[in-house]
Amino acid sequence: MAEYDRELDASGLNCPLPILRAKKALSDMEADQTLLIISTDPGSVKDFEAFAKQTGNQLLSSTEDGGKFKFVMKKS
């Protein structure tokens, strides 16, 4: 079983597009579901931390692997 319910690939998109796409994806999800976001924008690390604080959604993990940033968010 996957560690997340949905996946959003925002590779190649710059701020604020990864956040906007994630916001839209989360709005279509149920509470406690998780969303994996993949981004190539280094600024998205701080963006998703701020987004989690502002929206109350939980940032479960934030990892970087070879220039790809992966975030797992849990909808509150």
Biotite code that builds the C-alpha atoms (Angstrom):
import biotite.structure as struc

atoms = struc.array([
    struc.Atom([0.000, 0.000, 0.000], chain_id="A", res_id=1, res_name="MET", atom_name="CA", element="C"),
    struc.Atom([1.272, 3.464, -0.895], chain_id="A", res_id=2, res_name="ALA", atom_name="CA", element="C"),
    struc.Atom([2.141, 5.970, 1.818], chain_id="A", res_id=3, res_name="GLU", atom_name="CA", element="C"),
    struc.Atom([-0.215, 8.504, 0.257], chain_id="A", res_id=4, res_name="TYR", atom_name="CA", element="C"),
    struc.Atom([-3.657, 8.695, -1.335], chain_id="A", res_id=5, res_name="ASP", atom_name="CA", element="C"),
    struc.Atom([-2.873, 10.967, -4.271], chain_id="A", res_id=6, res_name="ARG", atom_name="CA", element="C"),
    struc.Atom([0.180, 12.156, -6.166], chain_id="A", res_id=7, res_name="GLU", atom_name="CA", element="C"),
    struc.Atom([0.784, 15.573, -7.677], chain_id="A", res_id=8, res_name="LEU", atom_name="CA", element="C"),
    struc.Atom([3.765, 16.047, -9.981], chain_id="A", res_id=9, res_name="ASP", atom_name="CA", element="C"),
    struc.Atom([4.610, 19.747, -10.078], chain_id="A", res_id=10, res_name="ALA", atom_name="CA", element="C"),
    struc.Atom([8.061, 19.232, -11.616], chain_id="A", res_id=11, res_name="SER", atom_name="CA", element="C"),
    struc.Atom([9.195, 22.139, -13.784], chain_id="A", res_id=12, res_name="GLY", atom_name="CA", element="C"),
    struc.Atom([6.728, 24.549, -12.190], chain_id="A", res_id=13, res_name="LEU", atom_name="CA", element="C"),
    struc.Atom([7.925, 27.550, -10.223], chain_id="A", res_id=14, res_name="ASN", atom_name="CA", element="C"),
    struc.Atom([6.393, 29.309, -7.249], chain_id="A", res_id=15, res_name="CYS", atom_name="CA", element="C"),
    struc.Atom([3.512, 29.736, -6.709], chain_id="A", res_id=16, res_name="PRO", atom_name="CA", element="C"),
    struc.Atom([2.249, 27.033, -9.074], chain_id="A", res_id=17, res_name="LEU", atom_name="CA", element="C"),
    struc.Atom([3.212, 23.963, -6.965], chain_id="A", res_id=18, res_name="PRO", atom_name="CA", element="C"),
    struc.Atom([1.347, 25.478, -3.997], chain_id="A", res_id=19, res_name="ILE", atom_name="CA", element="C"),
    struc.Atom([-1.690, 26.404, -6.088], chain_id="A", res_id=20, res_name="LEU", atom_name="CA", element="C"),
    struc.Atom([-1.867, 22.913, -7.601], chain_id="A", res_id=21, res_name="ARG", atom_name="CA", element="C"),
    struc.Atom([-1.501, 21.329, -4.162], chain_id="A", res_id=22, res_name="ALA", atom_name="CA", element="C"),
    struc.Atom([-4.209, 23.586, -2.750], chain_id="A", res_id=23, res_name="LYS", atom_name="CA", element="C"),
    struc.Atom([-6.565, 22.526, -5.543], chain_id="A", res_id=24, res_name="LYS", atom_name="CA", element="C"),
    struc.Atom([-5.734, 18.831, -5.115], chain_id="A", res_id=25, res_name="ALA", atom_name="CA", element="C"),
    struc.Atom([-6.243, 19.011, -1.339], chain_id="A", res_id=26, res_name="LEU", atom_name="CA", element="C"),
    struc.Atom([-9.599, 20.735, -1.783], chain_id="A", res_id=27, res_name="SER", atom_name="CA", element="C"),
    struc.Atom([-10.837, 17.646, -3.667], chain_id="A", res_id=28, res_name="ASP", atom_name="CA", element="C"),
    struc.Atom([-9.669, 15.268, -0.933], chain_id="A", res_id=29, res_name="MET", atom_name="CA", element="C"),
    struc.Atom([-11.195, 13.934, 2.289], chain_id="A", res_id=30, res_name="GLU", atom_name="CA", element="C"),
    struc.Atom([-9.859, 14.794, 5.747], chain_id="A", res_id=31, res_name="ALA", atom_name="CA", element="C"),
    struc.Atom([-6.891, 12.629, 6.802], chain_id="A", res_id=32, res_name="ASP", atom_name="CA", element="C"),
    struc.Atom([-6.035, 11.703, 3.216], chain_id="A", res_id=33, res_name="GLN", atom_name="CA", element="C"),
    struc.Atom([-2.450, 12.323, 2.167], chain_id="A", res_id=34, res_name="THR", atom_name="CA", element="C"),
    struc.Atom([-1.023, 13.968, -0.932], chain_id="A", res_id=35, res_name="LEU", atom_name="CA", element="C"),
    struc.Atom([2.470, 13.437, -2.316], chain_id="A", res_id=36, res_name="LEU", atom_name="CA", element="C"),
    struc.Atom([3.779, 16.530, -4.102], chain_id="A", res_id=37, res_name="ILE", atom_name="CA", element="C"),
    struc.Atom([6.854, 16.340, -6.321], chain_id="A", res_id=38, res_name="ILE", atom_name="CA", element="C"),
    struc.Atom([8.527, 19.650, -7.149], chain_id="A", res_id=39, res_name="SER", atom_name="CA", element="C"),
    struc.Atom([11.795, 20.778, -8.743], chain_id="A", res_id=40, res_name="THR", atom_name="CA", element="C"),
    struc.Atom([11.600, 24.321, -7.338], chain_id="A", res_id=41, res_name="ASP", atom_name="CA", element="C"),
    struc.Atom([14.048, 24.695, -4.391], chain_id="A", res_id=42, res_name="PRO", atom_name="CA", element="C"),
    struc.Atom([11.853, 27.515, -3.054], chain_id="A", res_id=43, res_name="GLY", atom_name="CA", element="C"),
    struc.Atom([9.013, 25.065, -2.581], chain_id="A", res_id=44, res_name="SER", atom_name="CA", element="C"),
    struc.Atom([10.605, 23.760, 0.648], chain_id="A", res_id=45, res_name="VAL", atom_name="CA", element="C"),
    struc.Atom([9.887, 27.005, 2.490], chain_id="A", res_id=46, res_name="LYS", atom_name="CA", element="C"),
    struc.Atom([6.654, 27.492, 0.529], chain_id="A", res_id=47, res_name="ASP", atom_name="CA", element="C"),
    struc.Atom([5.158, 24.189, 1.677], chain_id="A", res_id=48, res_name="PHE", atom_name="CA", element="C"),
    struc.Atom([6.220, 24.792, 5.295], chain_id="A", res_id=49, res_name="GLU", atom_name="CA", element="C"),
    struc.Atom([4.418, 28.152, 5.199], chain_id="A", res_id=50, res_name="ALA", atom_name="CA", element="C"),
    struc.Atom([1.443, 26.648, 3.323], chain_id="A", res_id=51, res_name="PHE", atom_name="CA", element="C"),
    struc.Atom([1.033, 23.981, 6.023], chain_id="A", res_id=52, res_name="ALA", atom_name="CA", element="C"),
    struc.Atom([1.073, 26.612, 8.775], chain_id="A", res_id=53, res_name="LYS", atom_name="CA", element="C"),
    struc.Atom([-1.403, 28.856, 6.945], chain_id="A", res_id=54, res_name="GLN", atom_name="CA", element="C"),
    struc.Atom([-3.881, 26.138, 5.992], chain_id="A", res_id=55, res_name="THR", atom_name="CA", element="C"),
    struc.Atom([-3.636, 23.833, 8.998], chain_id="A", res_id=56, res_name="GLY", atom_name="CA", element="C"),
    struc.Atom([-2.831, 20.884, 6.735], chain_id="A", res_id=57, res_name="ASN", atom_name="CA", element="C"),
    struc.Atom([-0.027, 18.748, 8.115], chain_id="A", res_id=58, res_name="GLN", atom_name="CA", element="C"),
    struc.Atom([3.334, 18.537, 6.345], chain_id="A", res_id=59, res_name="LEU", atom_name="CA", element="C"),
    struc.Atom([4.250, 14.934, 7.195], chain_id="A", res_id=60, res_name="LEU", atom_name="CA", element="C"),
    struc.Atom([7.545, 14.846, 5.328], chain_id="A", res_id=61, res_name="SER", atom_name="CA", element="C"),
    struc.Atom([9.829, 16.961, 3.197], chain_id="A", res_id=62, res_name="SER", atom_name="CA", element="C"),
    struc.Atom([12.688, 15.261, 1.371], chain_id="A", res_id=63, res_name="THR", atom_name="CA", element="C"),
    struc.Atom([15.076, 16.083, -1.450], chain_id="A", res_id=64, res_name="GLU", atom_name="CA", element="C"),
    struc.Atom([16.523, 13.545, -3.831], chain_id="A", res_id=65, res_name="ASP", atom_name="CA", element="C"),
    struc.Atom([18.657, 14.543, -6.801], chain_id="A", res_id=66, res_name="GLY", atom_name="CA", element="C"),
    struc.Atom([16.984, 17.914, -7.306], chain_id="A", res_id=67, res_name="GLY", atom_name="CA", element="C"),
    struc.Atom([13.472, 16.587, -6.768], chain_id="A", res_id=68, res_name="LYS", atom_name="CA", element="C"),
    struc.Atom([11.673, 17.745, -3.668], chain_id="A", res_id=69, res_name="PHE", atom_name="CA", element="C"),
    struc.Atom([8.992, 15.469, -2.270], chain_id="A", res_id=70, res_name="LYS", atom_name="CA", element="C"),
    struc.Atom([6.397, 16.551, 0.249], chain_id="A", res_id=71, res_name="PHE", atom_name="CA", element="C"),
    struc.Atom([3.690, 14.496, 1.884], chain_id="A", res_id=72, res_name="VAL", atom_name="CA", element="C"),
    struc.Atom([0.794, 16.560, 3.168], chain_id="A", res_id=73, res_name="MET", atom_name="CA", element="C"),
    struc.Atom([-2.122, 15.331, 5.234], chain_id="A", res_id=74, res_name="LYS", atom_name="CA", element="C"),
    struc.Atom([-5.414, 17.132, 4.784], chain_id="A", res_id=75, res_name="LYS", atom_name="CA", element="C"),
    struc.Atom([-6.792, 18.380, 8.083], chain_id="A", res_id=76, res_name="SER", atom_name="CA", element="C"),
])
